Amino acid sequence: MRVEYDATADMAYICLVDGIAPGEAVRQVPAEDDTAILDYDAHGRLLGIELFSARRRLHPELLAGAERIDREPRPPSSP
């Protein structure tokens, strides 16, 4: 399992498998309370969870260890 976190958007993605290939998540199902979106593959297996308002819903230790995806890329270095 891997957790990615975007602090700017306060959203987390919890990957339940090692990697999700492009197009592998074929069905996205909103949670009943609209706090998350569940991603499923063609066989109905849960691949990952996109979680809104992550700071409020996840333990701080989990967020601290999450892979940050909100950082701006570094500008290319000059030759």
C-alpha positions, 0 to 999 in steps of 0.5 A, a space after each residue: 500500500 502507498 499513500 500519496 498526498 497533495 497538501 494544496 488540495 488536501 487530497 490523498 490517494 491510497 494505492 492498494 496495489 503496487 501500481 495502477 496502469 493507465 486505464 486499469 481503473 475502469 470504474 470510479 464510485 463515489 462514497 455515499 457521503 461524498 468523502 472519497 472516490 473508490 477506483 475499481 478494475 474490470 474484475 471489480 477489485 478495489 485498486 485505490 481510494 481518493 480521499 477528500 479533506 485528508 487532513 481531517 480524515 487521516 492520522 497525522 503520522 500517515 500523512 507525514 509518511 505519504 509521498 508528496 505530489 503537490 510540489 512544483 517541479 524544479 526548473 530545468 538546469 541551464 547547460 
